[in-house]
């Protein structure tokens, strides 16, 4: 057996061609030359043929020949066959649908196996399964929201341009309270939410008479925008345009005249309207400051 192994290794080494570069490699030093993909005869240890074998000396080859050969085709006695996925019982369609609904929530197919609502998916299910984004519930504080403008803005940085959206939102309860807010975000929905929160932080009170109009005239400017506000008779309505009209309607003003005299910028006009409203005062406040009855204001 030792002679057979030695003769086989001698024949294999004579047939193996090694170029000059590989001869100089440390892998081909005197310590051993690695032989790959050699087909050993059945008398030699078959499991060693699957590994990288170094060149062995004569004593090592004699020891190798004395080792017992193992037939790799035969499975060992302790071998246990791994069960296949198809060996188990066949699941019914109802069991598959039930497992799917437990993992991903109710499917909009007109049937639910867990008794869940098919058209109103729970927000907890969305968060746990990742189906869609959980929508934030609107704040129920009595204020209505109205989007004035949504614009795409860019910021030039060293790596290029950063795209964002800017939203202008006006909130009001139509009972004399109104606010203007602005917010920026990478998504339109987030920008609107930010601007609504900003508008609620800047709520002001609009002075009005019993006819839902202004107590007197007022003018104000913000930046290059200039706004003129005038009271109107009952039944006139709100005669104004752009952001001025939205601010007056959300404040609850029903009869008023408004005019934009400067820039057409929506944000500046909305803020100019707020400044003009803040300049207004009720008749009772003026009478108390002067120390006279309110009836003498028109004398």
C-alpha positions in Angstrom: 0.0 0.0 0.0 2.9 2.4 0.8 4.6 1.6 -2.5 1.3 2.3 -4.4 0.8 5.7 -2.7 4.5 6.7 -3.3 4.3 5.8 -7.0 1.1 7.6 -7.4 2.4 10.8 -5.8 5.6 10.6 -8.0 3.5 10.3 -11.2 1.3 13.2 -10.1 4.2 15.5 -9.3 5.9 14.8 -12.6 2.6 15.7 -14.4 2.1 18.9 -12.4 3.5 22.0 -14.2 4.4 25.0 -12.1 5.5 28.3 -13.7 8.4 30.4 -12.4 6.2 32.8 -10.5 4.5 30.1 -8.5 7.9 28.3 -7.9 9.1 31.5 -6.1 5.9 31.7 -4.0 6.3 30.8 -0.3 3.5 28.3 -0.8 5.9 26.2 -2.9 8.8 26.2 -0.5 10.7 23.1 0.8 8.1 22.6 3.5 5.6 21.3 1.0 3.9 21.7 -2.4 0.1 21.9 -2.3 -1.7 19.5 -4.6 -5.3 20.1 -5.5 -7.9 18.1 -7.4 -5.9 14.8 -7.4 -7.9 11.6 -7.8 -6.5 9.2 -5.3 -6.9 5.4 -5.8 -9.4 3.6 -3.7 -6.6 2.2 -1.4 -5.6 5.7 -0.2 -7.5 7.7 2.3 -10.3 9.3 0.2 -11.3 12.1 2.6 -7.8 13.7 2.3 -8.2 14.1 -1.5 -10.8 16.8 -0.9 -8.3 19.0 1.0 -5.1 20.8 0.1 -2.3 18.2 0.8 1.3 19.2 1.3 4.1 17.1 -0.2 4.9 14.4 2.4 8.1 12.7 3.1 8.6 8.9 2.8 7.8 8.2 6.5 4.6 10.3 6.2 3.6 8.4 3.1 4.1 5.0 4.9 2.0 6.3 7.8 -0.7 7.4 5.3 -0.8 4.0 3.6 -1.4 2.3 7.0 -4.5 4.4 7.7 -7.8 2.8 7.1 -9.7 3.8 4.0 -13.3 5.1 4.4 -15.8 4.9 1.5 -17.2 8.4 1.1 -20.2 7.1 -0.7 -21.5 5.2 2.3 -23.2 7.2 5.0 -22.1 6.8 8.6 -24.3 5.0 11.1 -25.1 8.1 13.1 -26.2 10.0 9.9 -29.8 11.4 10.2 -31.4 12.6 7.0 -32.7 16.1 7.2 -36.4 16.2 6.6 -37.6 18.0 3.5 -40.0 20.9 3.6 -42.4 18.9 1.4 -42.4 15.9 3.9 -44.8 17.6 6.3 -48.6 17.7 6.0 -50.1 19.8 3.3 -51.6 23.1 4.6 -55.0 24.1 3.6 -55.7 27.5 2.0 -57.5 28.6 5.2 -54.5 27.8 7.3 -52.2 29.7 4.9 -54.6 32.7 4.9 -54.8 32.6 8.7 -51.0 32.6 9.1 -50.6 35.4 6.5 -53.2 37.6 8.4 -51.4 37.0 11.7 -48.1 38.2 10.2 -49.2 41.0 7.9 -52.6 42.0 9.0 -56.0 41.6 7.2 -55.8 41.3 3.5 -58.3 43.4 1.5 -59.9 40.5 -0.2 -63.3 40.6 1.4 -62.7 38.0 4.1 -61.0 38.0 7.5 -60.1 34.9 9.5 -59.3 36.8 12.7 -62.4 39.0 12.7 -60.4 42.2 11.9 -62.0 45.1 10.0 -61.0 44.8 6.4 -61.1 48.5 5.5 -59.8 50.1 8.7 -56.4 48.7 9.6 -55.2 49.3 13.1 -52.2 51.7 13.4 -50.5 49.2 15.7 -50.6 46.6 13.0 -49.1 49.0 10.5 -46.2 49.8 12.9 -45.5 46.2 13.8 -45.8 44.9 10.2 -44.4 47.9 8.4 -47.4 48.1 6.0 -47.6 51.8 5.2 -46.7 54.7 7.4 -48.7 55.3 10.5 -50.7 58.6 10.0 -50.7 61.0 12.8 -54.1 61.9 14.1 -55.2 65.5 13.6 -55.2 67.6 16.6 -58.9 68.2 17.7 -58.5 71.7 19.2 -61.3 73.4 17.2 -58.9 74.9 14.6 -59.3 74.3 10.9 -56.3 74.1 8.6 -56.0 75.5 5.2 -52.9 75.3 2.9 -52.0 78.6 1.3 -49.0 77.5 -0.8 -46.6 74.6 -1.2 -43.4 75.3 -3.1 -40.3 73.3 -3.9 -37.1 75.0 -2.7 -33.5 73.9 -3.1 -30.4 74.5 -1.0 -27.1 74.5 -2.8 -24.4 72.8 -0.8 -20.9 71.4 -1.5 -22.2 68.0 -2.7 -25.0 69.5 -4.9 -28.6 70.6 -4.3 -30.8 69.6 -1.5 -34.5 69.4 -2.4 -37.1 70.4 0.2 -40.8 71.6 0.2 -42.0 74.7 2.0 -45.7 74.9 3.0 -47.7 77.9 4.3 -50.7 77.0 6.4 -53.3 79.2 8.0 -55.2 77.8 11.0 -58.3 79.4 12.6 -61.5 78.6 14.5 -63.6 81.2 12.6 -64.4 82.8 15.9 -61.8 85.5 15.9 -58.6 83.4 16.3 -56.2 82.9 13.5 -52.5 82.0 12.9 -50.1 81.8 10.0 -47.2 79.3 10.0 -44.5 78.0 7.6 -42.5 74.8 7.6 -40.0 73.0 5.5 -39.4 69.3 5.1 -38.3 66.7 2.5 -41.9 65.5 2.1 -45.0 67.6 1.4 -47.0 65.9 4.2 -44.3 66.6 6.8 -43.9 70.2 5.7 -47.7 70.8 6.1 -47.6 69.2 9.6 -44.7 71.4 10.6 -46.3 74.6 9.3 -49.6 73.7 11.1 -47.7 73.3 14.4 -46.0 76.6 13.7 -49.3 78.4 13.0 -50.8 77.1 16.3 -47.9 78.8 18.1 -48.7 82.1 16.6 -52.4 82.5 17.2 -53.8 86.0 17.4 -57.2 87.5 18.1 -59.0 89.5 15.4 -61.2 92.3 16.8 -64.6 92.3 15.2 -68.0 94.0 15.6 -71.3 92.3 15.9 -71.6 92.5 12.1 -68.5 90.3 11.7 -66.4 93.1 10.3 -63.5 95.3 11.4 -64.0 98.1 13.8 -61.9 100.5 11.7 -59.4 100.8 8.8 -55.9 99.5 9.0 -52.8 99.2 6.9 -49.6 97.3 7.4 -46.6 96.1 5.5 -44.3 93.1 5.9 -41.2 93.1 3.8 -42.2 94.3 0.3 -45.8 93.4 0.8 -48.4 96.0 1.9 -52.0 95.2 2.8 -55.0 97.5 3.3 -58.0 96.4 5.3 -61.4 98.2 5.4 -64.7 97.4 7.2 -67.7 96.6 5.1 -71.5 96.7 5.5 -73.4 93.5 6.3 -74.0 91.4 3.3 -70.8 92.6 1.5 -68.8 89.4 2.1 -65.0 89.1 2.0 -63.7 91.0 -1.0 -60.0 90.2 -1.1 -57.7 87.9 -2.9 -54.8 85.6 -2.3 -53.5 85.0 1.2 -55.4 87.9 2.6 -58.7 86.3 1.8 -57.7 83.0 3.4 -56.5 84.7 6.6 -59.8 86.7 6.9 -62.0 83.6 6.2 -60.2 81.4 8.8 -60.5 84.2 11.3 -64.3 84.3 10.9 -64.6 87.7 9.2 -67.7 87.8 7.0 -67.8 91.4 5.7 -64.5 93.1 4.9 -62.5 94.7 2.1 -58.8 93.8 1.5 -56.2 94.9 -1.0 -52.6 93.8 -1.7 -50.6 96.9 -2.7 -47.1 95.6 -2.8 -45.5 92.2 -3.5 -47.5 89.1 -4.5 -45.5 86.9 -2.1 -48.1 84.7 -0.3 -46.1 84.4 3.0 -45.4 88.2 3.2 -49.0 89.1 2.4 -50.4 86.7 5.0 -48.0 88.1 7.7 -48.8 91.6 6.6 -52.5 90.8 7.2 -51.7 89.6 10.6 -49.8 92.8 11.4 -52.7 94.9 10.1 -55.1 93.0 12.3 -52.9 93.4 15.4 -53.1 97.2 14.9 -56.9 97.2 15.3 -58.5 97.9 18.7 -62.1 97.7 19.9 -64.1 100.9 20.7 -64.3 99.8 24.4 -60.5 99.6 24.7 -60.0 103.1 23.3 -62.7 104.5 25.6 -61.1 102.9 28.7 -57.7 104.3 27.7 -59.1 107.8 27.3 -61.3 107.6 30.4 -64.5 108.6 28.6 -67.7 106.8 27.8 -67.8 104.9 24.6 -70.7 107.0 23.3 -68.5 110.1 23.2 -66.0 108.6 20.7 -68.2 109.7 17.8 -68.8 113.2 19.0 
